[in-house]
Amino acid sequence: MTSDTTQLPVSALEGIGPATATELESIAVFTVADLFRASEQALDGATSASLETARRWRAMAGFVEIEGVDHQLAEALADGGLTSVEQVRSRTADQLTTLFTAAKDASKIPEVPAIETVYGILLDATVLALTGSMNGTVRDEAGDPIEGVTVRIGGGEWTTDARGRFRATRITLDPSNQLVLDKEGFETLVFVNPPILTDDATIAVEVFTLEHATQIDEDDDETPSEHAGELCEYEGDLLPPLSPNAMTTRAMGDAPLRDGDVLVVHKEYGGGDDVKLASKFLRYESGRYYVLHWRVAKSDLPNGASAKDMFRYRDGAFHKIVKSGATPHRLRMLAALRRVRATATGSAMPSSRAEIDQAIAHRKQLLLNEL
């Protein structure tokens, strides 16, 4: 089992007793995961330990993140002269077995791991070495930490602790990655292509701010198109190119669903009776991108609806979209067709001649009928 280093006290590592753990708290190192937030020099300066010992602590923090490695095996790896996960993955099964045998003979570990466990250690060390990580802290507008924020990136999911901290690992190095921070009562925050660490020797902590959720004022009868300087893909507008700038969501409250919208199930609310449906058509205001979402009864969706399912809302009903019909290319084409349609009615300017030609070529396809 992989250790959750955000829940593992730093004193679990060999050589860090209660007195040293108290000293480390002065530099905000409370858990094993916190060792990835502090430099070797900071660790050395906060305690009476040597710089070499501080390096050993950080190495063991990386080792316990490997599937099948506990604090005792982490000590054995460090005693064997290994200083990084990369070095672990470069060893053979026989070499690791020899290392663990020496640790058992020295009474450092109770037994030598089975060969299947050693193979698993090598495999997961390879995964960790070839993927990325992120150390983050989530706060509210007042700067207070937020506990229980769901963090999603690269297919993985984590939760912030009482200090608003999280450590995400095994993140695929994909430029299309999105970091999603979500908690009931706050606006969801989405980052496109967030900064991902590829070397745990690099010290970096990303700080994110979640704003408390706001509802649409029922007395405000202005429509989105009446706001100057606002753009919306649903309305046929071409948005500026996406960038690493933060995106957030907007709860639409009692505002009606939009005919022809493409919506994805983001999550279930407490009890499971209602779900959050997020539009795939972005909105852009004052330099920020917005994902609009509605809370609807799960019973309104076709049977079997679950997280990440997509639907087209037409004529007051939801129609499920199979995965093959929800590709990024198809969604981009839907947006392009909306721009062509808006241009024809004089409500939007075309983005380019090539885009219009491409959209017109697909007018006879099923996509046009789904608008």
MOPE-V274121 format. One record per backbone hydrogen bond with DSSP energy under -0.5 kcal/mol. NH is the residue of the N-H (numbers start at 0). CO is the residue of the C=O. E is the energy in kcal/mol with one decimal. If there is no record, write none. Layout:
nh=NH co=CO e=E
nh=NH co=CO e=E
This chain:
nh=2 co=63 e=-1.1
nh=4 co=2 e=-1.2
nh=6 co=3 e=-2.0
nh=7 co=3 e=-0.8
nh=8 co=6 e=-0.7
nh=9 co=29 e=-1.9
nh=11 co=8 e=-2.3
nh=12 co=9 e=-1.5
nh=15 co=12 e=-1.8
nh=16 co=14 e=-0.7
nh=20 co=16 e=-2.8
nh=21 co=17 e=-2.0
nh=22 co=18 e=-1.7
nh=23 co=19 e=-2.4
nh=24 co=20 e=-1.3
nh=25 co=21 e=-0.5
nh=25 co=22 e=-1.2
nh=26 co=23 e=-1.7
nh=27 co=24 e=-1.8
nh=28 co=23 e=-2.0
nh=29 co=27 e=-0.8
nh=31 co=7 e=-2.8
nh=32 co=4 e=-2.4
nh=34 co=30 e=-0.5
nh=34 co=31 e=-1.5
nh=35 co=32 e=-1.6
nh=36 co=33 e=-1.7
nh=37 co=33 e=-0.6
nh=42 co=38 e=-2.4
nh=43 co=39 e=-2.5
nh=44 co=40 e=-2.5
nh=45 co=41 e=-1.7
nh=46 co=42 e=-0.8
nh=46 co=43 e=-0.5
nh=53 co=49 e=-2.2
nh=54 co=50 e=-2.2
nh=55 co=51 e=-1.7
nh=56 co=52 e=-2.2
nh=57 co=53 e=-2.0
nh=58 co=54 e=-2.1
nh=59 co=55 e=-2.5
nh=60 co=56 e=-2.1
nh=61 co=57 e=-1.5
nh=62 co=58 e=-1.8
nh=63 co=59 e=-2.2
nh=64 co=61 e=-0.9
nh=65 co=62 e=-1.9
nh=68 co=65 e=-2.2
nh=69 co=67 e=-0.6
nh=73 co=69 e=-2.4
nh=74 co=70 e=-1.6
nh=75 co=71 e=-2.0
nh=76 co=72 e=-2.4
nh=77 co=73 e=-2.1
nh=78 co=74 e=-2.8
nh=79 co=75 e=-1.5
nh=80 co=77 e=-1.7
nh=81 co=76 e=-2.0
nh=87 co=83 e=-1.4
nh=88 co=84 e=-2.4
nh=89 co=85 e=-1.0
nh=90 co=87 e=-1.5
nh=95 co=91 e=-2.1
nh=96 co=92 e=-2.4
nh=97 co=93 e=-2.4
nh=98 co=94 e=-2.0
nh=99 co=95 e=-2.7
nh=100 co=96 e=-2.3
nh=101 co=97 e=-2.0
nh=102 co=98 e=-1.6
nh=103 co=99 e=-2.2
nh=104 co=100 e=-2.5
nh=105 co=101 e=-1.3
nh=106 co=103 e=-2.0
nh=107 co=102 e=-3.2
nh=108 co=102 e=-0.8
nh=117 co=113 e=-2.0
nh=118 co=114 e=-2.5
nh=119 co=115 e=-2.0
nh=120 co=116 e=-2.3
nh=121 co=117 e=-2.3
nh=122 co=118 e=-2.4
nh=123 co=119 e=-2.6
nh=124 co=120 e=-2.3
nh=125 co=121 e=-1.6
nh=126 co=122 e=-1.9
nh=127 co=123 e=-2.8
nh=128 co=124 e=-2.1
nh=129 co=125 e=-1.7
nh=130 co=126 e=-0.7
nh=130 co=127 e=-0.6
nh=131 co=170 e=-2.8
nh=132 co=196 e=-2.0
nh=133 co=167 e=-2.3
nh=135 co=133 e=-0.5
nh=135 co=165 e=-2.5
nh=136 co=205 e=-2.3
nh=137 co=163 e=-2.9
nh=138 co=207 e=-3.0
nh=139 co=143 e=-2.3
nh=142 co=139 e=-2.0
nh=145 co=137 e=-2.2
nh=146 co=144 e=-0.6
nh=147 co=159 e=-1.9
nh=148 co=145 e=-0.5
nh=149 co=181 e=-3.0
nh=150 co=157 e=-3.1
nh=151 co=149 e=-0.5
nh=151 co=179 e=-2.5
nh=152 co=155 e=-1.7
nh=155 co=152 e=-2.1
nh=157 co=150 e=-2.6
nh=159 co=148 e=-1.7
nh=160 co=164 e=-2.0
nh=163 co=160 e=-2.3
nh=165 co=135 e=-2.3
nh=167 co=133 e=-2.7
nh=170 co=131 e=-2.4
nh=171 co=169 e=-0.5
nh=173 co=171 e=-1.9
nh=176 co=173 e=-2.3
nh=178 co=190 e=-2.5
nh=179 co=151 e=-2.6
nh=179 co=177 e=-0.6
nh=180 co=188 e=-2.9
nh=181 co=149 e=-2.3
nh=181 co=179 e=-0.5
nh=185 co=182 e=-2.1
nh=186 co=210 e=-3.4
nh=188 co=180 e=-2.4
nh=189 co=246 e=-2.9
nh=190 co=178 e=-2.7
nh=191 co=244 e=-0.6
nh=192 co=176 e=-3.0
nh=196 co=132 e=-2.8
nh=201 co=198 e=-2.1
nh=203 co=201 e=-0.7
nh=205 co=134 e=-2.9
nh=207 co=136 e=-3.0
nh=209 co=138 e=-2.9
nh=209 co=207 e=-0.5
nh=212 co=184 e=-2.3
nh=219 co=216 e=-1.8
nh=220 co=218 e=-1.0
nh=225 co=222 e=-2.1
nh=226 co=223 e=-1.6
nh=227 co=225 e=-0.6
nh=229 co=226 e=-1.4
nh=230 co=283 e=-2.6
nh=232 co=281 e=-2.5
nh=234 co=231 e=-0.7
nh=235 co=232 e=-1.6
nh=236 co=231 e=-2.2
nh=238 co=236 e=-0.6
nh=246 co=189 e=-3.4
nh=247 co=288 e=-2.2
nh=248 co=187 e=-1.1
nh=249 co=290 e=-2.2
nh=250 co=213 e=-0.6
nh=251 co=292 e=-2.8
nh=254 co=251 e=-2.6
nh=259 co=312 e=-4.1
nh=260 co=257 e=-2.1
nh=260 co=312 e=-0.5
nh=262 co=260 e=-0.5
nh=262 co=310 e=-3.0
nh=263 co=277 e=-2.5
nh=264 co=308 e=-2.7
nh=265 co=263 e=-0.7
nh=265 co=275 e=-3.3
nh=266 co=275 e=-0.8
nh=268 co=273 e=-2.5
nh=271 co=268 e=-2.6
nh=274 co=295 e=-2.6
nh=275 co=266 e=-2.8
nh=276 co=274 e=-0.6
nh=276 co=293 e=-3.0
nh=277 co=263 e=-2.7
nh=277 co=275 e=-0.5
nh=278 co=291 e=-3.0
nh=279 co=261 e=-2.9
nh=281 co=279 e=-0.7
nh=282 co=289 e=-2.2
nh=283 co=230 e=-3.1
nh=284 co=287 e=-2.5
nh=287 co=284 e=-2.2
nh=288 co=245 e=-0.8
nh=289 co=282 e=-3.4
nh=290 co=247 e=-2.2
nh=291 co=289 e=-0.6
nh=292 co=249 e=-2.2
nh=293 co=276 e=-2.5
nh=295 co=274 e=-2.2
nh=295 co=293 e=-0.6
nh=297 co=272 e=-3.3
nh=298 co=272 e=-0.5
nh=299 co=296 e=-1.9
nh=300 co=297 e=-1.6
nh=304 co=301 e=-1.1
nh=307 co=264 e=-3.0
nh=308 co=305 e=-2.0
nh=309 co=320 e=-0.6
nh=310 co=262 e=-3.0
nh=311 co=318 e=-2.8
nh=312 co=260 e=-2.3
nh=313 co=311 e=-0.7
nh=313 co=316 e=-2.4
nh=316 co=313 e=-1.7
nh=318 co=311 e=-2.4
nh=320 co=309 e=-2.8
nh=321 co=319 e=-0.5
nh=324 co=321 e=-2.0
nh=325 co=322 e=-1.7
nh=330 co=326 e=-2.3
nh=331 co=327 e=-2.5
nh=332 co=328 e=-2.1
nh=333 co=329 e=-2.3
nh=334 co=330 e=-2.1
nh=335 co=331 e=-2.4
nh=336 co=332 e=-2.9
nh=337 co=333 e=-2.0
nh=338 co=334 e=-1.7
nh=339 co=335 e=-2.1
nh=340 co=336 e=-2.6
nh=341 co=337 e=-2.7
nh=342 co=338 e=-2.6
nh=343 co=339 e=-2.1
nh=344 co=340 e=-1.1
nh=345 co=342 e=-1.3
nh=346 co=341 e=-2.3
nh=347 co=341 e=-0.7
nh=355 co=351 e=-1.9
nh=356 co=352 e=-2.6
nh=357 co=353 e=-2.2
nh=358 co=354 e=-2.3
nh=359 co=355 e=-2.9
nh=360 co=356 e=-1.8
nh=361 co=357 e=-0.6
nh=361 co=358 e=-1.2
nh=362 co=359 e=-1.6
nh=364 co=361 e=-1.9
nh=367 co=364 e=-1.0
nh=368 co=364 e=-0.7
nh=369 co=365 e=-0.9
nh=369 co=366 e=-0.9
nh=370 co=367 e=-1.2
